[in-house]
Structure formats: structure tokens, C-alpha cells
Amino acid sequence: MTQVKKARLRIFSDFHHRLHKEILDFHEFIKPQPYEHLVRHDLVQRIRTIVQRQYPDADIRAFGSFASKLYLPTSDMDLVLVSKSFIQRGVPIFHSNNTLNKVASLMISNRICGPGKVQIIRGARVPIIKFVDQLTGLHVDISFENLSGLVAIDTFKQWKEVYPDMPKIALVVKQFLSFRTMNEPFNGGLGSFSVVCLVVSLLQMMPEASSGNWDQGGNVALGRLLMEFFNLYGKKFNTTMVGIKVAEPGYFQKANNPLFFNPKKSHHLSIMDPNNPENDISKATFRILDVFRAFSQAYDLLEKRMAKMHWSSFEERQNQSLLGCVLGGNYDYIYKQRDKMRAAFLSRKLGTPDDLAVLSNQASSNLDDIVNDVNDVTPIPVGETFILDSSAIQDLEKELRPKPSKKMKKKVDKTAEGYVSQSKKRKLSKKRAKEVKRAAREEVAPGRPRKDRRGDKKKKKAAAIAASA
């Protein structure tokens, strides 16, 4: 190792301790607060109560970042509507368009969301209803008859036991991506579970992370881990050749696995689902090159900031942040969201103002003390609901019913002979136009060929010239 590399390692290792402390401070600020968790749990209970009035056999379960207690203050709520028969026998009941329409109308009629604020995505592999809760401002996604997200909850709990510091790095990465609008799979970003898998895969490749020697050498664990994360995925990882598997720690060659290799999209990130080896959980992340480029830039920014602070005086280092160069920004939207959650806590009568003050100052290191199970079915008062009559619900269902697009309308045209394609209809119209022109010519000179008419014109012209001469 050259002297330059040794000097760089010494400089950066000195600042890993400072970065470690900043990550702990940021995690303390951004992690879920007890009152936020109670309000989110109450939202699940409200939706569950409303749905079970219409479908007694149904249940609403939470999964994703809320169920794993790894969400940002503005993170979406991922819910799934499942039937008992699907849980017990795998036979879906609530997956038709009619069910989607009815559930969407229930959300509107019970004032969970406003009219016209529900989006139904029918063409997805798993149909989804998307809306915004009026009380909390949280975005809610409800899928139907799908247990894959629920299975992942147990997987996350196992990883958390093995790697207790994993959630801290995962939240930092999630906020980093959120600032850059790269955290939503539907617009090509990196989803929450994919971020967790990337962090876990890195930890699996670092023996000291689970050997008990993680904090030796000056307690620099989180600082070094974040730098390793940005360095590996930003500068070294080859998404074209290699995929990630976390059930059996390691990597796999994408070219040898046709389920994870698409020649037209060879640069896409591939992460093998730990609960379903045939599923690629990151296949929707088509902006992965932009994501990894952002990781590379973050690594460079942190290195430059460390080098600059190393050569600065003690006074110049005061009030300077390492993490600020990658996570600096306007956090007003988080304060506003937490104000909404406090107001919802009081309006839903989940506690008194004194209770809210205690929960706001309470350490939330263990949210299990607040809500042991996010899918607990203990009833919570739903409060005032607004039930529309049957005719109003029918009108809502008509609004939500999918309307045929112009493309579908033009696809077929019912005629006397049956269904005629649009292209064939165009050909017929051209043919009819020619026939009309031909008939018009026949009216001018009936029964005479076109060539003869041209000859007559020439003779008349020649006669006129001779007469004038």
C-alpha cells in the first residue's frame, strides 16, 4: 500500500467516528415517534372497521415500512385486503373490479378521502387503490389478496436481530433517496425493501458486522458502513453482470439465470426475493443508474468534506457537519407532517394533551411498547362516519368504473355485416370515394369512355385555332 493511500485511510478513519455520531443524531430525529405510530395504527383500524362492515370475511393488514417500523414521517401506508379463504386455502375472493370499485366508494363515503381523490390501478400485477387520508395527509395504497408483503415482515425482524444497526443506515439511505425523488418504485426509484436488502447484503459481506467485533477501534461502525455502502453501490457494483441474493448471502451471475436477465434491460438491478427465489423485488427500478450515480456523488462529497475538515483549524470545524453535505435541505415538510399527526392524535382522542406531551418527549427506541403488533385487530373507536344511501353509492361506482379509451373505441366498429376492423373500414371508404367520382364523370358524359372525351376536347381546340386564323 502506497504512502498516499495510507494517509487517506488514516484521515478518513479519524472522521468515521464523527460521522458515526452524526448518523446517530440524525436517526434520533427522523425515526418514527410514538404518537406517529399510534396515529398510523389508528388509520389501519379505521379502514379495517369500514371494510369489515361491507365484507365481514375480509381483513386489512399492514406491511412494508410501517409494519417493519422503518418509515419516514411522510412514508406511504401499505395495506392489503385479504380474505380468510385466501389466508387458509389460497383461494382469492376480493380481486374483481367490482370489489375495487366498492372499496374505493367506501373510502369516499366514510370521508377517509375526498370525492375524486381515489385512483384505481387495475392493470398492475396486483391491483391497487391509492388515496390520501384526509385526517393525516398520509398516502395509502391498498392491494388485494396478496401475502408476499406480510411474509417479508418476519424476514425483516430476523435481519434486525442479527444486525441491530441496519435500520439506522437504511433510514439514512431512504431519506437521501427521498430528497432526490428516487424512493418510489412506480417512478423508477428504489423501494424500501430493496434498500433494506442492499444494506443487509453489504453487512453479510462484512464478517465483523455479526462477529461481535463491530464496535472495536473507536466506535466507527455506522460511519464506515455508510461510506462502504456509497462506495460499493456507487462505484464498484456491476448491475449488468451481477445480481444480489440475501437468503443465501452472496451474488449470482445474471446471465446464468433467465428469470433475472433481460438483454434489453441488462443494466437493471436484480435482487432475489428471500421468500420467493423466482421473484425480482427490484425489477421496477428502471432508474437504477441514476440512483447508483447519486451514491457515487455522495461518496465523493463525503470524502472531500472529510479532507477539507482535516486541514481546517479547530475553530473552523465548529458547527460544520459531515452528513449535511448529502442530507442537507429543507425539512419544513417533516415538521408540518408531524404537526398534522399531533392534531390527528388529539382529534381521534387517542390520548390527552398531557399524553401527547409525554409521547413527544419519550424515547422511541422500542415501538413495540407502544403498539406490539401493527396488525392487531383490537377495535379502536372509529368516530363519526358518513354513510351515503344506495343511489349515491351507485353514482360513485359509476364514476369509478373504467371508461373505454378512444383507442378501444376505434378498435372495432359494429356494422350490418358484423365487426369490421378500422383499417378495413378505411379501405372501404376509399373504394366508395372512387366509385362516387366515377359516377360523377358518368353523369357528365354517360356511356362514353374517358379517352374519347379527351379526344373531343383536342378536336374542339384545333377547330377553334383554325377559325381564329
ChimeraX attribute file (.defattr): number of C-alpha atoms within 10 A of each C-alpha:
attribute: neighborCount
match mode: 1-to-1
recipient: residues
	/A:1	5
	/A:2	6
	/A:3	8
	/A:4	9
	/A:5	10
	/A:6	10
	/A:7	11
	/A:8	14
	/A:9	11
	/A:10	11
	/A:11	17
	/A:12	19
	/A:13	18
	/A:14	15
	/A:15	20
	/A:16	23
	/A:17	18
	/A:18	18
	/A:19	25
	/A:20	20
	/A:21	17
	/A:22	18
	/A:23	20
	/A:24	16
	/A:25	11
	/A:26	15
	/A:27	17
	/A:28	15
	/A:29	10
	/A:30	16
	/A:31	19
	/A:32	19
	/A:33	22
	/A:34	23
	/A:35	26
	/A:36	21
	/A:37	22
	/A:38	20
	/A:39	21
	/A:40	19
	/A:41	20
	/A:42	21
	/A:43	23
	/A:44	23
	/A:45	23
	/A:46	20
	/A:47	20
	/A:48	21
	/A:49	20
	/A:50	19
	/A:51	20
	/A:52	13
	/A:53	11
	/A:54	12
	/A:55	15
	/A:56	12
	/A:57	14
	/A:58	20
	/A:59	18
	/A:60	23
	/A:61	24
	/A:62	23
	/A:63	21
	/A:64	21
	/A:65	19
	/A:66	21
	/A:67	23
	/A:68	19
	/A:69	20
	/A:70	21
	/A:71	23
	/A:72	19
	/A:73	20
	/A:74	16
	/A:75	17
	/A:76	19
	/A:77	23
	/A:78	20
	/A:79	25
	/A:80	21
	/A:81	20
	/A:82	22
	/A:83	23
	/A:84	16
	/A:85	14
	/A:86	16
	/A:87	13
	/A:88	8
	/A:89	9
	/A:90	13
	/A:91	12
	/A:92	16
	/A:93	16
	/A:94	19
	/A:95	18
	/A:96	12
	/A:97	14
	/A:98	13
	/A:99	14
	/A:100	24
	/A:101	22
	/A:102	18
	/A:103	21
	/A:104	25
	/A:105	26
	/A:106	24
	/A:107	21
	/A:108	22
	/A:109	20
	/A:110	17
	/A:111	17
	/A:112	22
	/A:113	21
	/A:114	15
	/A:115	14
	/A:116	12
	/A:117	14
	/A:118	19
	/A:119	14
	/A:120	20
	/A:121	14
	/A:122	15
	/A:123	8
	/A:124	8
	/A:125	7
	/A:126	13
	/A:127	18
	/A:128	20
	/A:129	20
	/A:130	19
	/A:131	22
	/A:132	20
	/A:133	18
	/A:134	13
	/A:135	18
	/A:136	22
	/A:137	16
	/A:138	20
	/A:139	15
	/A:140	21
	/A:141	17
	/A:142	22
	/A:143	22
	/A:144	22
	/A:145	22
	/A:146	19
	/A:147	17
	/A:148	12
	/A:149	18
	/A:150	17
	/A:151	13
	/A:152	19
	/A:153	18
	/A:154	13
	/A:155	14
	/A:156	21
	/A:157	14
	/A:158	12
	/A:159	15
	/A:160	15
	/A:161	10
	/A:162	14
	/A:163	16
	/A:164	13
	/A:165	16
	/A:166	19
	/A:167	22
	/A:168	19
	/A:169	20
	/A:170	24
	/A:171	22
	/A:172	22
	/A:173	21
	/A:174	21
	/A:175	18
	/A:176	19
	/A:177	21
	/A:178	17
	/A:179	15
	/A:180	11
	/A:181	14
	/A:182	23
	/A:183	24
	/A:184	16
	/A:185	17
	/A:186	12
	/A:187	13
	/A:188	19
	/A:189	23
	/A:190	27
	/A:191	21
	/A:192	20
	/A:193	20
	/A:194	24
	/A:195	19
	/A:196	21
	/A:197	24
	/A:198	18
	/A:199	20
	/A:200	23
	/A:201	21
	/A:202	20
	/A:203	21
	/A:204	18
	/A:205	11
	/A:206	13
	/A:207	12
	/A:208	14
	/A:209	20
	/A:210	13
	/A:211	8
	/A:212	9
	/A:213	11
	/A:214	15
	/A:215	12
	/A:216	10
	/A:217	10
	/A:218	10
	/A:219	15
	/A:220	20
	/A:221	21
	/A:222	24
	/A:223	23
	/A:224	17
	/A:225	21
	/A:226	22
	/A:227	19
	/A:228	15
	/A:229	21
	/A:230	22
	/A:231	19
	/A:232	17
	/A:233	19
	/A:234	22
	/A:235	15
	/A:236	11
	/A:237	14
	/A:238	14
	/A:239	18
	/A:240	18
	/A:241	17
	/A:242	20
	/A:243	23
	/A:244	22
	/A:245	21
	/A:246	18
	/A:247	15
	/A:248	11
	/A:249	13
	/A:250	13
	/A:251	14
	/A:252	16
	/A:253	13
	/A:254	20
	/A:255	16
	/A:256	10
	/A:257	12
	/A:258	9
	/A:259	14
	/A:260	24
	/A:261	21
	/A:262	14
	/A:263	10
	/A:264	7
	/A:265	12
	/A:266	16
	/A:267	18
	/A:268	23
	/A:269	29
	/A:270	27
	/A:271	24
	/A:272	25
	/A:273	21
	/A:274	18
	/A:275	14
	/A:276	11
	/A:277	13
	/A:278	12
	/A:279	15
	/A:280	20
	/A:281	20
	/A:282	23
	/A:283	19
	/A:284	19
	/A:285	23
	/A:286	19
	/A:287	17
	/A:288	20
	/A:289	15
	/A:290	14
	/A:291	21
	/A:292	20
	/A:293	15
	/A:294	20
	/A:295	24
	/A:296	19
	/A:297	16
	/A:298	21
	/A:299	22
	/A:300	16
	/A:301	16
	/A:302	20
	/A:303	18
	/A:304	14
	/A:305	18
	/A:306	23
	/A:307	15
	/A:308	11
	/A:309	19
	/A:310	15
	/A:311	11
	/A:312	12
	/A:313	9
	/A:314	9
	/A:315	8
	/A:316	10
	/A:317	13
	/A:318	10
	/A:319	6
	/A:320	12
	/A:321	17
	/A:322	22
	/A:323	21
	/A:324	12
	/A:325	14
	/A:326	19
	/A:327	17
	/A:328	12
	/A:329	9
	/A:330	8
	/A:331	9
	/A:332	9
	/A:333	11
	/A:334	14
	/A:335	11
	/A:336	13
	/A:337	17
	/A:338	18
	/A:339	13
	/A:340	16
	/A:341	23
	/A:342	20
	/A:343	17
	/A:344	22
	/A:345	24
	/A:346	15
	/A:347	13
	/A:348	18
	/A:349	12
	/A:350	17
	/A:351	15
	/A:352	12
	/A:353	14
	/A:354	9
	/A:355	13
	/A:356	18
	/A:357	13
	/A:358	13
	/A:359	17
	/A:360	15
	/A:361	10
	/A:362	12
	/A:363	12
	/A:364	18
	/A:365	12
	/A:366	11
	/A:367	17
	/A:368	13
	/A:369	10
	/A:370	15
	/A:371	14
	/A:372	10
	/A:373	13
	/A:374	22
	/A:375	17
	/A:376	13
	/A:377	14
	/A:378	6
	/A:379	11
	/A:380	15
	/A:381	12
	/A:382	15
	/A:383	9
	/A:384	9
	/A:385	12
	/A:386	11
	/A:387	13
	/A:388	15
	/A:389	9
	/A:390	9
	/A:391	9
	/A:392	13
	/A:393	18
	/A:394	15
	/A:395	12
	/A:396	21
	/A:397	19
	/A:398	13
	/A:399	14
	/A:400	20
	/A:401	14
	/A:402	12
	/A:403	9
	/A:404	8
	/A:405	9
	/A:406	8
	/A:407	8
	/A:408	9
	/A:409	10
	/A:410	11
	/A:411	13
	/A:412	15
	/A:413	12
	/A:414	9
	/A:415	9
	/A:416	6
	/A:417	6
	/A:418	9
	/A:419	11
	/A:420	14
	/A:421	13
	/A:422	14
	/A:423	11
	/A:424	9
	/A:425	14
	/A:426	11
	/A:427	11
	/A:428	11
	/A:429	11
	/A:430	11
	/A:431	11
	/A:432	12
	/A:433	12
	/A:434	11
	/A:435	11
	/A:436	12
	/A:437	10
	/A:438	11
	/A:439	12
	/A:440	12
	/A:441	14
	/A:442	14
	/A:443	9
	/A:444	9
	/A:445	11
	/A:446	10
	/A:447	9
	/A:448	11
	/A:449	11
	/A:450	11
	/A:451	8
	/A:452	10
	/A:453	11
	/A:454	10
	/A:455	10
	/A:456	10
	/A:457	10
	/A:458	12
	/A:459	10
	/A:460	10
	/A:461	10
	/A:462	10
	/A:463	10
	/A:464	11
	/A:465	9
	/A:466	8
	/A:467	7
	/A:468	6
	/A:469	5
